[in-house]
Amino acid sequence: METVGRSYSRHMEDEYQKFIRRMNPPRVVIDNESCKNATIIQVDSANKHGILLEVVQVLTDLNFIVTKAYISSDGG
């Protein structure tokens, strides 16, 4: 019974995380005004395993050159 309980608990945790991501979709702000030599891209999203890799992959696919990055996390 304990295994079933853990499995159910894990499933509910996964569903809760999916719900949080749906309720708080990533927000992307592109700023071309603040810096004359660069575009500032700010990505704000719910904490998710692998999110930084996803962001870097998208920027790379768009042929962006990242010269400086600041990263912060809300934990998790």
mmCIF file of the N, C-alpha and C atoms, coordinates in Angstrom:
data_MODEL
# 
_entry.id   MODEL 
# 
loop_
_atom_site.group_PDB 
_atom_site.id 
_atom_site.type_symbol 
_atom_site.label_atom_id 
_atom_site.label_alt_id 
_atom_site.label_comp_id 
_atom_site.label_asym_id 
_atom_site.label_entity_id 
_atom_site.label_seq_id 
_atom_site.pdbx_PDB_ins_code 
_atom_site.Cartn_x 
_atom_site.Cartn_y 
_atom_site.Cartn_z 
_atom_site.occupancy 
_atom_site.B_iso_or_equiv 
_atom_site.pdbx_formal_charge 
_atom_site.auth_seq_id 
_atom_site.auth_comp_id 
_atom_site.auth_asym_id 
_atom_site.auth_atom_id 
_atom_site.pdbx_PDB_model_num 
ATOM 1   N N  . MET A 1 1  ? 0.821  -1.199 0.000   1.00 0.00 ? 1  MET A N  1 
ATOM 2   C CA . MET A 1 1  ? 0.000  0.000  0.000   1.00 0.00 ? 1  MET A CA 1 
ATOM 3   C C  . MET A 1 1  ? 0.862  1.260  0.000   1.00 0.00 ? 1  MET A C  1 
ATOM 4   N N  . GLU A 1 2  ? 1.996  1.191  0.695   1.00 0.00 ? 2  GLU A N  1 
ATOM 5   C CA . GLU A 1 2  ? 2.883  2.356  0.768   1.00 0.00 ? 2  GLU A CA 1 
ATOM 6   C C  . GLU A 1 2  ? 3.388  2.755  -0.617  1.00 0.00 ? 2  GLU A C  1 
ATOM 7   N N  . THR A 1 3  ? 3.714  1.773  -1.464  1.00 0.00 ? 3  THR A N  1 
ATOM 8   C CA . THR A 1 3  ? 4.195  2.057  -2.816  1.00 0.00 ? 3  THR A CA 1 
ATOM 9   C C  . THR A 1 3  ? 3.120  2.768  -3.630  1.00 0.00 ? 3  THR A C  1 
ATOM 10  N N  . VAL A 1 4  ? 1.889  2.325  -3.506  1.00 0.00 ? 4  VAL A N  1 
ATOM 11  C CA . VAL A 1 4  ? 0.781  2.965  -4.215  1.00 0.00 ? 4  VAL A CA 1 
ATOM 12  C C  . VAL A 1 4  ? 0.615  4.398  -3.730  1.00 0.00 ? 4  VAL A C  1 
ATOM 13  N N  . GLY A 1 5  ? 0.712  4.610  -2.430  1.00 0.00 ? 5  GLY A N  1 
ATOM 14  C CA . GLY A 1 5  ? 0.595  5.950  -1.862  1.00 0.00 ? 5  GLY A CA 1 
ATOM 15  C C  . GLY A 1 5  ? 1.675  6.877  -2.374  1.00 0.00 ? 5  GLY A C  1 
ATOM 16  N N  . ARG A 1 6  ? 2.917  6.390  -2.428  1.00 0.00 ? 6  ARG A N  1 
ATOM 17  C CA . ARG A 1 6  ? 4.018  7.208  -2.945  1.00 0.00 ? 6  ARG A CA 1 
ATOM 18  C C  . ARG A 1 6  ? 3.831  7.501  -4.419  1.00 0.00 ? 6  ARG A C  1 
ATOM 19  N N  . SER A 1 7  ? 3.383  6.503  -5.171  1.00 0.00 ? 7  SER A N  1 
ATOM 20  C CA . SER A 1 7  ? 3.158  6.687  -6.604  1.00 0.00 ? 7  SER A CA 1 
ATOM 21  C C  . SER A 1 7  ? 2.076  7.738  -6.839  1.00 0.00 ? 7  SER A C  1 
ATOM 22  N N  . TYR A 1 8  ? 0.995  7.650  -6.088  1.00 0.00 ? 8  TYR A N  1 
ATOM 23  C CA . TYR A 1 8  ? -0.095 8.619  -6.208  1.00 0.00 ? 8  TYR A CA 1 
ATOM 24  C C  . TYR A 1 8  ? 0.389  10.011 -5.811  1.00 0.00 ? 8  TYR A C  1 
ATOM 25  N N  . SER A 1 9  ? 1.154  10.076 -4.722  1.00 0.00 ? 9  SER A N  1 
ATOM 26  C CA . SER A 1 9  ? 1.678  11.357 -4.252  1.00 0.00 ? 9  SER A CA 1 
ATOM 27  C C  . SER A 1 9  ? 2.584  11.982 -5.309  1.00 0.00 ? 9  SER A C  1 
ATOM 28  N N  . ARG A 1 10 ? 3.442  11.181 -5.904  1.00 0.00 ? 10 ARG A N  1 
ATOM 29  C CA . ARG A 1 10 ? 4.352  11.676 -6.953  1.00 0.00 ? 10 ARG A CA 1 
ATOM 30  C C  . ARG A 1 10 ? 3.552  12.169 -8.161  1.00 0.00 ? 10 ARG A C  1 
ATOM 31  N N  . HIS A 1 11 ? 2.512  11.413 -8.524  1.00 0.00 ? 11 HIS A N  1 
ATOM 32  C CA . HIS A 1 11 ? 1.658  11.807 -9.649  1.00 0.00 ? 11 HIS A CA 1 
ATOM 33  C C  . HIS A 1 11 ? 0.989  13.149 -9.356  1.00 0.00 ? 11 HIS A C  1 
ATOM 34  N N  . MET A 1 12 ? 0.473  13.316 -8.149  1.00 0.00 ? 12 MET A N  1 
ATOM 35  C CA . MET A 1 12 ? -0.196 14.568 -7.793  1.00 0.00 ? 12 MET A CA 1 
ATOM 36  C C  . MET A 1 12 ? 0.802  15.724 -7.772  1.00 0.00 ? 12 MET A C  1 
ATOM 37  N N  . GLU A 1 13 ? 2.027  15.465 -7.329  1.00 0.00 ? 13 GLU A N  1 
ATOM 38  C CA . GLU A 1 13 ? 3.057  16.497 -7.329  1.00 0.00 ? 13 GLU A CA 1 
ATOM 39  C C  . GLU A 1 13 ? 3.364  16.931 -8.764  1.00 0.00 ? 13 GLU A C  1 
ATOM 40  N N  . ASP A 1 14 ? 3.491  15.969 -9.673  1.00 0.00 ? 14 ASP A N  1 
ATOM 41  C CA . ASP A 1 14 ? 3.736  16.286 -11.081 1.00 0.00 ? 14 ASP A CA 1 
ATOM 42  C C  . ASP A 1 14 ? 2.579  17.092 -11.664 1.00 0.00 ? 14 ASP A C  1 
ATOM 43  N N  . GLU A 1 15 ? 1.360  16.696 -11.356 1.00 0.00 ? 15 GLU A N  1 
ATOM 44  C CA . GLU A 1 15 ? 0.193  17.416 -11.855 1.00 0.00 ? 15 GLU A CA 1 
ATOM 45  C C  . GLU A 1 15 ? 0.146  18.834 -11.288 1.00 0.00 ? 15 GLU A C  1 
ATOM 46  N N  . TYR A 1 16 ? 0.520  18.983 -10.028 1.00 0.00 ? 16 TYR A N  1 
ATOM 47  C CA . TYR A 1 16 ? 0.544  20.311 -9.411  1.00 0.00 ? 16 TYR A CA 1 
ATOM 48  C C  . TYR A 1 16 ? 1.567  21.198 -10.111 1.00 0.00 ? 16 TYR A C  1 
ATOM 49  N N  . GLN A 1 17 ? 2.743  20.663 -10.412 1.00 0.00 ? 17 GLN A N  1 
ATOM 50  C CA . GLN A 1 17 ? 3.770  21.445 -11.101 1.00 0.00 ? 17 GLN A CA 1 
ATOM 51  C C  . GLN A 1 17 ? 3.292  21.856 -12.493 1.00 0.00 ? 17 GLN A C  1 
ATOM 52  N N  . LYS A 1 18 ? 2.614  20.968 -13.199 1.00 0.00 ? 18 LYS A N  1 
ATOM 53  C CA . LYS A 1 18 ? 2.057  21.310 -14.513 1.00 0.00 ? 18 LYS A CA 1 
ATOM 54  C C  . LYS A 1 18 ? 1.024  22.425 -14.378 1.00 0.00 ? 18 LYS A C  1 
ATOM 55  N N  . PHE A 1 19 ? 0.209  22.336 -13.347 1.00 0.00 ? 19 PHE A N  1 
ATOM 56  C CA . PHE A 1 19 ? -0.806 23.359 -13.097 1.00 0.00 ? 19 PHE A CA 1 
ATOM 57  C C  . PHE A 1 19 ? -0.150 24.715 -12.839 1.00 0.00 ? 19 PHE A C  1 
ATOM 58  N N  . ILE A 1 20 ? 0.884  24.735 -12.022 1.00 0.00 ? 20 ILE A N  1 
ATOM 59  C CA . ILE A 1 20 ? 1.592  25.983 -11.715 1.00 0.00 ? 20 ILE A CA 1 
ATOM 60  C C  . ILE A 1 20 ? 2.159  26.593 -12.993 1.00 0.00 ? 20 ILE A C  1 
ATOM 61  N N  . ARG A 1 21 ? 2.745  25.773 -13.862 1.00 0.00 ? 21 ARG A N  1 
ATOM 62  C CA . ARG A 1 21 ? 3.306  26.295 -15.117 1.00 0.00 ? 21 ARG A CA 1 
ATOM 63  C C  . ARG A 1 21 ? 2.213  26.847 -16.026 1.00 0.00 ? 21 ARG A C  1 
ATOM 64  N N  . ARG A 1 22 ? 1.045  26.203 -16.036 1.00 0.00 ? 22 ARG A N  1 
ATOM 65  C CA . ARG A 1 22 ? -0.061 26.714 -16.862 1.00 0.00 ? 22 ARG A CA 1 
ATOM 66  C C  . ARG A 1 22 ? -0.593 28.029 -16.307 1.00 0.00 ? 22 ARG A C  1 
ATOM 67  N N  . MET A 1 23 ? -0.636 28.148 -14.995 1.00 0.00 ? 23 MET A N  1 
ATOM 68  C CA . MET A 1 23 ? -1.153 29.362 -14.367 1.00 0.00 ? 23 MET A CA 1 
ATOM 69  C C  . MET A 1 23 ? -0.150 30.511 -14.441 1.00 0.00 ? 23 MET A C  1 
ATOM 70  N N  . ASN A 1 24 ? 1.124  30.186 -14.555 1.00 0.00 ? 24 ASN A N  1 
ATOM 71  C CA . ASN A 1 24 ? 2.186  31.192 -14.601 1.00 0.00 ? 24 ASN A CA 1 
ATOM 72  C C  . ASN A 1 24 ? 3.069  30.946 -15.818 1.00 0.00 ? 24 ASN A C  1 
ATOM 73  N N  . PRO A 1 25 ? 2.552  31.223 -17.010 1.00 0.00 ? 25 PRO A N  1 
ATOM 74  C CA . PRO A 1 25 ? 3.374  30.965 -18.195 1.00 0.00 ? 25 PRO A CA 1 
ATOM 75  C C  . PRO A 1 25 ? 4.608  31.869 -18.194 1.00 0.00 ? 25 PRO A C  1 
ATOM 76  N N  . PRO A 1 26 ? 5.666  31.441 -18.861 1.00 0.00 ? 26 PRO A N  1 
ATOM 77  C CA . PRO A 1 26 ? 6.865  32.281 -18.917 1.00 0.00 ? 26 PRO A CA 1 
ATOM 78  C C  . PRO A 1 26 ? 6.540  33.661 -19.493 1.00 0.00 ? 26 PRO A C  1 
ATOM 79  N N  . ARG A 1 27 ? 7.219  34.661 -18.962 1.00 0.00 ? 27 ARG A N  1 
ATOM 80  C CA . ARG A 1 27 ? 7.057  36.030 -19.446 1.00 0.00 ? 27 ARG A CA 1 
ATOM 81  C C  . ARG A 1 27 ? 8.405  36.461 -20.006 1.00 0.00 ? 27 ARG A C  1 
ATOM 82  N N  . VAL A 1 28 ? 8.394  36.971 -21.225 1.00 0.00 ? 28 VAL A N  1 
ATOM 83  C CA . VAL A 1 28 ? 9.622  37.404 -21.884 1.00 0.00 ? 28 VAL A CA 1 
ATOM 84  C C  . VAL A 1 28 ? 9.504  38.890 -22.191 1.00 0.00 ? 28 VAL A C  1 
ATOM 85  N N  . VAL A 1 29 ? 10.505 39.647 -21.760 1.00 0.00 ? 29 VAL A N  1 
ATOM 86  C CA . VAL A 1 29 ? 10.552 41.082 -22.032 1.00 0.00 ? 29 VAL A CA 1 
ATOM 87  C C  . VAL A 1 29 ? 11.801 41.353 -22.864 1.00 0.00 ? 29 VAL A C  1 
ATOM 88  N N  . ILE A 1 30 ? 11.616 42.014 -23.996 1.00 0.00 ? 30 ILE A N  1 
ATOM 89  C CA . ILE A 1 30 ? 12.736 42.374 -24.871 1.00 0.00 ? 30 ILE A CA 1 
ATOM 90  C C  . ILE A 1 30 ? 12.895 43.886 -24.824 1.00 0.00 ? 30 ILE A C  1 
ATOM 91  N N  . ASP A 1 31 ? 14.090 44.326 -24.448 1.00 0.00 ? 31 ASP A N  1 
ATOM 92  C CA . ASP A 1 31 ? 14.361 45.751 -24.243 1.00 0.00 ? 31 ASP A CA 1 
ATOM 93  C C  . ASP A 1 31 ? 15.487 46.192 -25.171 1.00 0.00 ? 31 ASP A C  1 
ATOM 94  N N  . ASN A 1 32 ? 15.146 47.007 -26.153 1.00 0.00 ? 32 ASN A N  1 
ATOM 95  C CA . ASN A 1 32 ? 16.142 47.553 -27.076 1.00 0.00 ? 32 ASN A CA 1 
ATOM 96  C C  . ASN A 1 32 ? 16.530 48.987 -26.722 1.00 0.00 ? 32 ASN A C  1 
ATOM 97  N N  . GLU A 1 33 ? 15.946 49.534 -25.680 1.00 0.00 ? 33 GLU A N  1 
ATOM 98  C CA . GLU A 1 33 ? 16.148 50.941 -25.339 1.00 0.00 ? 33 GLU A CA 1 
ATOM 99  C C  . GLU A 1 33 ? 17.206 51.173 -24.255 1.00 0.00 ? 33 GLU A C  1 
ATOM 100 N N  . SER A 1 34 ? 17.325 50.281 -23.308 1.00 0.00 ? 34 SER A N  1 
ATOM 101 C CA . SER A 1 34 ? 18.181 50.511 -22.138 1.00 0.00 ? 34 SER A CA 1 
ATOM 102 C C  . SER A 1 34 ? 19.673 50.507 -22.446 1.00 0.00 ? 34 SER A C  1 
ATOM 103 N N  . CYS A 1 35 ? 20.067 49.791 -23.456 1.00 0.00 ? 35 CYS A N  1 
ATOM 104 C CA . CYS A 1 35 ? 21.486 49.672 -23.790 1.00 0.00 ? 35 CYS A CA 1 
ATOM 105 C C  . CYS A 1 35 ? 21.656 49.890 -25.286 1.00 0.00 ? 35 CYS A C  1 
ATOM 106 N N  . LYS A 1 36 ? 22.568 50.786 -25.658 1.00 0.00 ? 36 LYS A N  1 
ATOM 107 C CA . LYS A 1 36 ? 22.728 51.086 -27.086 1.00 0.00 ? 36 LYS A CA 1 
ATOM 108 C C  . LYS A 1 36 ? 23.500 50.004 -27.836 1.00 0.00 ? 36 LYS A C  1 
ATOM 109 N N  . ASN A 1 37 ? 24.239 49.150 -27.121 1.00 0.00 ? 37 ASN A N  1 
ATOM 110 C CA . ASN A 1 37 ? 25.062 48.138 -27.780 1.00 0.00 ? 37 ASN A CA 1 
ATOM 111 C C  . ASN A 1 37 ? 24.495 46.724 -27.712 1.00 0.00 ? 37 ASN A C  1 
ATOM 112 N N  . ALA A 1 38 ? 23.344 46.567 -27.064 1.00 0.00 ? 38 ALA A N  1 
ATOM 113 C CA . ALA A 1 38 ? 22.833 45.207 -26.880 1.00 0.00 ? 38 ALA A CA 1 
ATOM 114 C C  . ALA A 1 38 ? 21.323 45.227 -26.682 1.00 0.00 ? 38 ALA A C  1 
ATOM 115 N N  . THR A 1 39 ? 20.732 44.088 -26.858 1.00 0.00 ? 39 THR A N  1 
ATOM 116 C CA . THR A 1 39 ? 19.325 43.880 -26.542 1.00 0.00 ? 39 THR A CA 1 
ATOM 117 C C  . THR A 1 39 ? 19.269 43.113 -25.228 1.00 0.00 ? 39 THR A C  1 
ATOM 118 N N  . ILE A 1 40 ? 18.443 43.577 -24.329 1.00 0.00 ? 40 ILE A N  1 
ATOM 119 C CA . ILE A 1 40 ? 18.279 42.903 -23.041 1.00 0.00 ? 40 ILE A CA 1 
ATOM 120 C C  . ILE A 1 40 ? 17.030 42.036 -23.121 1.00 0.00 ? 40 ILE A C  1 
ATOM 121 N N  . ILE A 1 41 ? 17.199 40.769 -22.816 1.00 0.00 ? 41 ILE A N  1 
ATOM 122 C CA . ILE A 1 41 ? 16.081 39.826 -22.821 1.00 0.00 ? 41 ILE A CA 1 
ATOM 123 C C  . ILE A 1 41 ? 15.921 39.309 -21.402 1.00 0.00 ? 41 ILE A C  1 
ATOM 124 N N  . GLN A 1 42 ? 14.750 39.531 -20.847 1.00 0.00 ? 42 GLN A N  1 
ATOM 125 C CA . GLN A 1 42 ? 14.461 39.066 -19.488 1.00 0.00 ? 42 GLN A CA 1 
ATOM 126 C C  . GLN A 1 42 ? 13.400 37.979 -19.567 1.00 0.00 ? 42 GLN A C  1 
ATOM 127 N N  . VAL A 1 43 ? 13.702 36.826 -19.003 1.00 0.00 ? 43 VAL A N  1 
ATOM 128 C CA . VAL A 1 43 ? 12.775 35.699 -18.993 1.00 0.00 ? 43 VAL A CA 1 
ATOM 129 C C  . VAL A 1 43 ? 12.411 35.414 -17.546 1.00 0.00 ? 43 VAL A C  1 
ATOM 130 N N  . ASP A 1 44 ? 11.126 35.413 -17.273 1.00 0.00 ? 44 ASP A N  1 
ATOM 131 C CA . ASP A 1 44 ? 10.631 35.131 -15.928 1.00 0.00 ? 44 ASP A CA 1 
ATOM 132 C C  . ASP A 1 44 ? 9.676  33.952 -16.029 1.00 0.00 ? 44 ASP A C  1 
ATOM 133 N N  . SER A 1 45 ? 9.972  32.892 -15.299 1.00 0.00 ? 45 SER A N  1 
ATOM 134 C CA . SER A 1 45 ? 9.112  31.710 -15.376 1.00 0.00 ? 45 SER A CA 1 
ATOM 135 C C  . SER A 1 45 ? 9.093  30.990 -14.039 1.00 0.00 ? 45 SER A C  1 
ATOM 136 N N  . ALA A 1 46 ? 8.134  30.105 -13.905 1.00 0.00 ? 46 ALA A N  1 
ATOM 137 C CA . ALA A 1 46 ? 8.091  29.252 -12.723 1.00 0.00 ? 46 ALA A CA 1 
ATOM 138 C C  . ALA A 1 46 ? 9.329  28.361 -12.735 1.00 0.00 ? 46 ALA A C  1 
ATOM 139 N N  . ASN A 1 47 ? 9.826  28.044 -11.557 1.00 0.00 ? 47 ASN A N  1 
ATOM 140 C CA . ASN A 1 47 ? 11.002 27.193 -11.452 1.00 0.00 ? 47 ASN A CA 1 
ATOM 141 C C  . ASN A 1 47 ? 10.675 25.818 -12.027 1.00 0.00 ? 47 ASN A C  1 
ATOM 142 N N  . LYS A 1 48 ? 11.502 25.368 -12.939 1.00 0.00 ? 48 LYS A N  1 
ATOM 143 C CA . LYS A 1 48 ? 11.289 24.082 -13.596 1.00 0.00 ? 48 LYS A CA 1 
ATOM 144 C C  . LYS A 1 48 ? 12.648 23.495 -13.928 1.00 0.00 ? 48 LYS A C  1 
ATOM 145 N N  . HIS A 1 49 ? 12.803 22.225 -13.674 1.00 0.00 ? 49 HIS A N  1 
ATOM 146 C CA . HIS A 1 49 ? 14.056 21.549 -13.991 1.00 0.00 ? 49 HIS A CA 1 
ATOM 147 C C  . HIS A 1 49 ? 14.344 21.692 -15.488 1.00 0.00 ? 49 HIS A C  1 
ATOM 148 N N  . GLY A 1 50 ? 15.507 22.228 -15.833 1.00 0.00 ? 50 GLY A N  1 
ATOM 149 C CA . GLY A 1 50 ? 15.912 22.337 -17.229 1.00 0.00 ? 50 GLY A CA 1 
ATOM 150 C C  . GLY A 1 50 ? 15.495 23.620 -17.928 1.00 0.00 ? 50 GLY A C  1 
ATOM 151 N N  . ILE A 1 51 ? 14.867 24.551 -17.221 1.00 0.00 ? 51 ILE A N  1 
ATOM 152 C CA . ILE A 1 51 ? 14.370 25.769 -17.876 1.00 0.00 ? 51 ILE A CA 1 
ATOM 153 C C  . ILE A 1 51 ? 15.511 26.607 -18.444 1.00 0.00 ? 51 ILE A C  1 
ATOM 154 N N  . LEU A 1 52 ? 16.633 26.690 -17.739 1.00 0.00 ? 52 LEU A N  1 
ATOM 155 C CA . LEU A 1 52 ? 17.760 27.474 -18.241 1.00 0.00 ? 52 LEU A CA 1 
ATOM 156 C C  . LEU A 1 52 ? 18.272 26.891 -19.557 1.00 0.00 ? 52 LEU A C  1 
ATOM 157 N N  . LEU A 1 53 ? 18.383 25.581 -19.629 1.00 0.00 ? 53 LEU A N  1 
ATOM 158 C CA . LEU A 1 53 ? 18.820 24.928 -20.862 1.00 0.00 ? 53 LEU A CA 1 
ATOM 159 C C  . LEU A 1 53 ? 17.849 25.224 -22.002 1.00 0.00 ? 53 LEU A C  1 
ATOM 160 N N  . GLU A 1 54 ? 16.550 25.172 -21.728 1.00 0.00 ? 54 GLU A N  1 
ATOM 161 C CA . GLU A 1 54 ? 15.555 25.466 -22.762 1.00 0.00 ? 54 GLU A CA 1 
ATOM 162 C C  . GLU A 1 54 ? 15.711 26.888 -23.292 1.00 0.00 ? 54 GLU A C  1 
ATOM 163 N N  . VAL A 1 55 ? 15.916 27.842 -22.390 1.00 0.00 ? 55 VAL A N  1 
ATOM 164 C CA . VAL A 1 55 ? 16.067 29.242 -22.798 1.00 0.00 ? 55 VAL A CA 1 
ATOM 165 C C  . VAL A 1 55 ? 17.316 29.406 -23.662 1.00 0.00 ? 55 VAL A C  1 
ATOM 166 N N  . VAL A 1 56 ? 18.420 28.827 -23.232 1.00 0.00 ? 56 VAL A N  1 
ATOM 167 C CA . VAL A 1 56 ? 19.670 28.933 -23.993 1.00 0.00 ? 56 VAL A CA 1 
ATOM 168 C C  . VAL A 1 56 ? 19.522 28.282 -25.367 1.00 0.00 ? 56 VAL A C  1 
ATOM 169 N N  . GLN A 1 57 ? 18.841 27.147 -25.436 1.00 0.00 ? 57 GLN A N  1 
ATOM 170 C CA . GLN A 1 57 ? 18.645 26.478 -26.723 1.00 0.00 ? 57 GLN A CA 1 
ATOM 171 C C  . GLN A 1 57 ? 17.825 27.343 -27.678 1.00 0.00 ? 57 GLN A C  1 
ATOM 172 N N  . VAL A 1 58 ? 16.783 27.983 -27.174 1.00 0.00 ? 58 VAL A N  1 
ATOM 173 C CA . VAL A 1 58 ? 15.963 28.851 -28.025 1.00 0.00 ? 58 VAL A CA 1 
ATOM 174 C C  . VAL A 1 58 ? 16.781 30.041 -28.516 1.00 0.00 ? 58 VAL A C  1 
ATOM 175 N N  . LEU A 1 59 ? 17.529 30.673 -27.616 1.00 0.00 ? 59 LEU A N  1 
ATOM 176 C CA . LEU A 1 59 ? 18.355 31.811 -28.025 1.00 0.00 ? 59 LEU A CA 1 
ATOM 177 C C  . LEU A 1 59 ? 19.403 31.391 -29.051 1.00 0.00 ? 59 LEU A C  1 
ATOM 178 N N  . THR A 1 60 ? 19.985 30.230 -28.864 1.00 0.00 ? 60 THR A N  1 
ATOM 179 C CA . THR A 1 60 ? 20.972 29.714 -29.816 1.00 0.00 ? 60 THR A CA 1 
ATOM 180 C C  . THR A 1 60 ? 20.321 29.425 -31.167 1.00 0.00 ? 60 THR A C  1 
ATOM 181 N N  . ASP A 1 61 ? 19.148 28.820 -31.143 1.00 0.00 ? 61 ASP A N  1 
ATOM 182 C CA . ASP A 1 61 ? 18.430 28.534 -32.392 1.00 0.00 ? 61 ASP A CA 1 
ATOM 183 C C  . ASP A 1 61 ? 18.104 29.814 -33.159 1.00 0.00 ? 61 ASP A C  1 
ATOM 184 N N  . LEU A 1 62 ? 17.928 30.918 -32.429 1.00 0.00 ? 62 LEU A N  1 
ATOM 185 C CA . LEU A 1 62 ? 17.634 32.208 -33.058 1.00 0.00 ? 62 LEU A CA 1 
ATOM 186 C C  . LEU A 1 62 ? 18.905 32.977 -33.417 1.00 0.00 ? 62 LEU A C  1 
ATOM 187 N N  . ASN A 1 63 ? 20.057 32.322 -33.247 1.00 0.00 ? 63 ASN A N  1 
ATOM 188 C CA . ASN A 1 63 ? 21.369 32.908 -33.557 1.00 0.00 ? 63 ASN A CA 1 
ATOM 189 C C  . ASN A 1 63 ? 21.695 34.143 -32.713 1.00 0.00 ? 63 ASN A C  1 
ATOM 190 N N  . PHE A 1 64 ? 21.198 34.175 -31.494 1.00 0.00 ? 64 PHE A N  1 
ATOM 191 C CA . PHE A 1 64 ? 21.566 35.246 -30.571 1.00 0.00 ? 64 PHE A CA 1 
ATOM 192 C C  . PHE A 1 64 ? 22.957 34.971 -30.023 1.00 0.00 ? 64 PHE A C  1 
ATOM 193 N N  . ILE A 1 65 ? 23.697 36.018 -29.784 1.00 0.00 ? 65 ILE A N  1 
ATOM 194 C CA . ILE A 1 65 ? 25.002 35.906 -29.142 1.00 0.00 ? 65 ILE A CA 1 
ATOM 195 C C  . ILE A 1 65 ? 24.850 36.470 -27.737 1.00 0.00 ? 65 ILE A C  1 
ATOM 196 N N  . VAL A 1 66 ? 25.033 35.628 -26.750 1.00 0.00 ? 66 VAL A N  1 
ATOM 197 C CA . VAL A 1 66 ? 24.896 36.050 -25.355 1.00 0.00 ? 66 VAL A CA 1 
ATOM 198 C C  . VAL A 1 66 ? 26.269 36.474 -24.865 1.00 0.00 ? 66 VAL A C  1 
ATOM 199 N N  . THR A 1 67 ? 26.390 37.740 -24.482 1.00 0.00 ? 67 THR A N  1 
ATOM 200 C CA . THR A 1 67 ? 27.673 38.236 -23.991 1.00 0.00 ? 67 THR A CA 1 
ATOM 201 C C  . THR A 1 67 ? 27.692 38.369 -22.477 1.00 0.00 ? 67 THR A C  1 
ATOM 202 N N  . LYS A 1 68 ? 26.523 38.453 -21.874 1.00 0.00 ? 68 LYS A N  1 
ATOM 203 C CA . LYS A 1 68 ? 26.444 38.566 -20.423 1.00 0.00 ? 68 LYS A CA 1 
ATOM 204 C C  . LYS A 1 68 ? 25.103 38.000 -19.983 1.00 0.00 ? 68 LYS A C  1 
ATOM 205 N N  . ALA A 1 69 ? 25.104 37.284 -18.869 1.00 0.00 ? 69 ALA A N  1 
ATOM 206 C CA . ALA A 1 69 ? 23.854 36.711 -18.370 1.00 0.00 ? 69 ALA A CA 1 
ATOM 207 C C  . ALA A 1 69 ? 23.811 36.821 -16.853 1.00 0.00 ? 69 ALA A C  1 
ATOM 208 N N  . TYR A 1 70 ? 22.638 37.118 -16.340 1.00 0.00 ? 70 TYR A N  1 
ATOM 209 C CA . TYR A 1 70 ? 22.383 37.125 -14.901 1.00 0.00 ? 70 TYR A CA 1 
ATOM 210 C C  . TYR A 1 70 ? 21.284 36.109 -14.648 1.00 0.00 ? 70 TYR A C  1 
ATOM 211 N N  . ILE A 1 71 ? 21.510 35.248 -13.694 1.00 0.00 ? 71 ILE A N  1 
ATOM 212 C CA . ILE A 1 71 ? 20.560 34.177 -13.422 1.00 0.00 ? 71 ILE A CA 1 
ATOM 213 C C  . ILE A 1 71 ? 20.199 34.206 -11.944 1.00 0.00 ? 71 ILE A C  1 
ATOM 214 N N  . SER A 1 72 ? 18.912 34.117 -11.670 1.00 0.00 ? 72 SER A N  1 
ATOM 215 C CA . SER A 1 72 ? 18.480 33.975 -10.283 1.00 0.00 ? 72 SER A CA 1 
ATOM 216 C C  . SER A 1 72 ? 17.371 32.940 -10.244 1.00 0.00 ? 72 SER A C  1 
ATOM 217 N N  . SER A 1 73 ? 17.163 32.372 -9.076  1.00 0.00 ? 73 SER A N  1 
ATOM 218 C CA . SER A 1 73 ? 16.170 31.320 -8.929  1.00 0.00 ? 73 SER A CA 1 
ATOM 219 C C  . SER A 1 73 ? 15.363 31.564 -7.667  1.00 0.00 ? 73 SER A C  1 
ATOM 220 N N  . ASP A 1 74 ? 14.114 31.139 -7.718  1.00 0.00 ? 74 ASP A N  1 
ATOM 221 C CA . ASP A 1 74 ? 13.278 31.236 -6.527  1.00 0.00 ? 74 ASP A CA 1 
ATOM 222 C C  . ASP A 1 74 ? 13.405 29.980 -5.680  1.00 0.00 ? 74 ASP A C  1 
ATOM 223 N N  . GLY A 1 75 ? 14.366 29.144 -6.015  1.00 0.00 ? 75 GLY A N  1 
ATOM 224 C CA . GLY A 1 75 ? 14.602 27.914 -5.261  1.00 0.00 ? 75 GLY A CA 1 
ATOM 225 C C  . GLY A 1 75 ? 13.944 26.729 -5.926  1.00 0.00 ? 75 GLY A C  1 
ATOM 226 N N  . GLY A 1 76 ? 14.149 25.581 -5.344  1.00 0.00 ? 76 GLY A N  1 
ATOM 227 C CA . GLY A 1 76 ? 13.497 24.386 -5.863  1.00 0.00 ? 76 GLY A CA 1 
ATOM 228 C C  . GLY A 1 76 ? 14.387 23.497 -6.646  1.00 0.00 ? 76 GLY A C  1 
# 
